[in-house]
Amino acid sequence: MNLRDKILSQPTPTMDKVHVKAWNVDVFIKPLTIKEHEEWESLAFSKNGKRSENVSLKASLVIACAHDESGTKIFTNDDIGSLSELYAEPINKLFAKCSELNGLTDNDVKELEGN
């Protein structure tokens, strides 16, 4: 198998289960594909690279990554306002796992939030 084939035949990453005590549910966090990551960026940021004013960075990443046990997305982009109104602790917990699985460091998040 050549290098290209080896790279392109990689299995889909597994989802990580996160128990959200405040909601008494398990949420499964899936790493984003590059396409999904770019879709998240287009929601969270305007064309000039600045954060979209009415879009929560944390809620938007949770929307992109959160799935049920069968792999079905839990939320849609239409849920951004509702998620943004929830208490911070559960969203922060899910956002931390989303960040970890997608290689976003604390410095990356600070830089993104500062835009």
C-alpha angles and dihedrals in degrees: 000000000000123000095258093053091046092053095044094047095057114133121250110268116253122249121248117229115228119188110215104204094189090061097029091230139115116235121193116218117207125196112244125246114231089258092053091045091053090048089053091049091051090053096045099040135045123232091267090059096254121129113267105251098223098042123087110225091210097045092046093053091047089052090053095048108031117102138162122246092275092055097256115141111252099204139034129208087263087071095062094101094047094048091047089059095055123098113280102236099072093041091047090051092052092042090053091055091045090051093048094050093046097047097249109151126204088256091052091052093048090050092048092047090049095056 
